[in-house]
């Protein structure tokens, strides 16, 4: 799977997201489509895609049909934390606004607008919104097992964290099943 500013020509499947604007975390900031060109493009391809516009390309192991391609946005108001969790699908994230500290077993990195990162399936991650005003928001494209179509892939690592506030809001654009 790759993420780019332009649509790769070698892709087998293309999804895109286009910024339309949002005034609050309660609203989606963009629209997503299958097979269309937008501000951010995600490609699922049998071959590695390279080029100057490619933000990243990662092999996703163990993709078994049936599966789905999900595009969604996650908005974090000031002070929001996504406590240590995993997702049942692997994929790319692209930070649209704000500032987000991503903590994994390999360390921590602060993401700023325009930066992207890959999260393998079932790998623990914690995310902390760092902005002082507005919201932090990323768009995400994941390859998920078909059994997750229409439901969350989010799984807390520590059940005690379920009692902590969850301020982030997810806006699902689509699950495109195969």
C-alpha positions in Angstrom: 0.0 0.0 0.0 1.3 3.5 -0.8 0.3 7.1 -0.1 0.9 10.0 -2.4 0.0 13.5 -3.5 -0.8 12.2 -7.0 -2.4 9.0 -8.3 0.2 6.4 -9.0 -0.2 4.9 -12.5 0.7 1.3 -11.5 -2.0 0.9 -8.8 -4.5 -1.9 -8.9 -6.9 0.0 -6.6 -7.0 3.7 -5.8 -8.8 5.5 -3.1 -8.5 9.3 -2.5 -9.5 11.9 0.0 -10.1 15.6 -0.8 -10.1 18.4 1.8 -13.4 20.3 1.9 -13.0 22.1 5.3 -14.3 21.6 8.8 -15.0 23.9 11.7 -15.0 21.3 14.5 -13.9 17.8 15.3 -17.6 16.8 15.1 -17.6 17.3 11.3 -15.6 15.5 8.6 -13.0 17.7 6.9 -13.1 16.0 3.6 -14.7 13.5 1.3 -13.2 10.2 0.1 -13.8 8.1 -3.1 -12.7 4.9 -4.7 -11.0 5.4 -8.1 -10.9 9.2 -8.0 -8.1 11.7 -7.6 -8.0 13.9 -4.5 -5.5 15.7 -2.3 -4.3 12.4 -0.9 -4.2 9.1 -2.8 -3.9 5.6 -1.4 -3.0 2.8 -3.7 -3.2 -0.9 -3.1 -0.9 -2.5 -5.6 0.8 -5.8 -6.3 4.1 -3.9 -7.0 6.0 -1.3 -5.0 5.3 2.2 -6.2 8.1 4.8 -6.3 8.4 8.4 -7.3 8.9 11.9 -6.0 5.2 12.3 -5.0 5.1 9.1 -3.0 5.0 9.7 0.8 5.5 6.0 1.5 5.0 2.4 0.4 4.7 -0.6 2.7 4.0 -4.3 2.0 0.9 -5.5 3.8 1.3 -9.2 4.7 -1.5 -11.7 5.1 -4.2 -9.9 3.0 -6.8 -12.6 2.6 -10.0 -12.3 0.6 -12.5 -11.2 1.4 -11.2 -7.9 2.7 -12.2 -4.2 2.6 -10.5 -0.9 2.0 -11.5 1.6 4.7 -11.0 5.4 4.5 -11.8 7.5 7.5 -10.7 10.6 9.4 -9.9 10.9 13.1 -10.3 14.3 14.8 -8.7 15.1 18.1 -9.9 18.2 20.1 -7.4 19.9 22.4 -6.1 17.4 25.0 -7.4 14.3 23.4 -5.4 11.0 23.8 -5.9 7.7 21.9 -4.8 5.4 24.7 -2.6 2.4 23.8 -4.5 0.4 21.2 -4.3 -1.7 18.1 -6.3 -1.9 14.8 -7.3 -5.1 13.0 -6.0 -3.6 9.7 -2.8 -2.2 8.4 -2.6 1.2 6.6 -1.4 4.7 6.1 -2.3 7.8 8.0 -1.8 11.4 6.8 -1.9 14.4 9.2 -4.1 17.1 7.9 -4.0 19.6 10.8 -2.6 20.1 14.3 0.2 18.2 15.9 0.2 14.6 17.1 2.7 12.5 19.1 2.7 8.9 17.9 4.1 6.4 20.5 5.0 2.9 19.5 7.2 0.1 20.8 9.9 1.6 18.6 9.8 5.1 20.1 7.9 8.3 19.7 7.6 10.8 16.8 5.8 14.1 16.6 3.7 14.4 13.4 3.0 17.8 11.8 0.6 18.6 8.9 1.7 16.9 5.7 3.5 14.1 7.4 2.4 10.4 7.0 3.1 7.2 8.8 2.3 3.5 8.4 0.8 1.3 11.2 0.9 -2.4 10.8 -2.1 -4.4 11.9 -2.2 -5.4 15.6 0.8 -3.2 16.6 0.2 -1.1 19.8 0.2 2.7 19.4 -0.7 5.6 21.5 -1.5 9.1 20.1 -1.5 12.4 21.9 -2.9 15.6 20.4 -0.4 18.5 21.0 -2.2 21.5 19.4 -3.0 24.6 21.4 -6.0 25.6 19.3 -8.3 24.0 16.7 -8.2 20.3 16.2 -5.6 17.7 15.2 -6.9 15.5 12.3 -5.6 12.7 10.2 -7.0 10.8 7.3 -6.4 7.0 7.2 -6.7 4.2 4.7 -6.6 0.6 6.0 -6.9 -2.8 4.6 -9.3 -4.6 7.0 -10.7 -8.1 7.3 -14.1 -8.3 5.8 -15.6 -9.2 9.2 -14.9 -5.5 10.3 -16.9 -3.9 7.5 -19.2 -1.4 9.3 -17.6 -1.8 12.7 -14.6 -0.4 14.6 -11.1 -1.9 14.3 -10.0 -0.1 17.5 -9.0 -2.4 20.3 -7.6 -1.1 23.6 -4.5 -2.8 24.9 -5.4 -2.3 28.6 -9.1 -2.8 29.5 -8.6 -0.3 32.4 -8.2 2.5 29.7 -11.9 2.0 28.7 -12.8 4.1 31.8 -10.6 7.0 30.6 -12.1 9.8 28.4 -12.1 9.2 24.7 -12.4 12.6 23.1 -11.3 11.8 19.5 -14.0 11.4 16.9 -13.9 9.1 13.9 -15.6 9.9 10.7 -15.9 6.8 8.4 -16.1 7.7 4.8 -16.4 4.1 3.4 -15.6 0.4 3.7 -15.2 -0.8 0.1 -15.5 -4.6 0.3 -13.8 -7.1 -2.1 
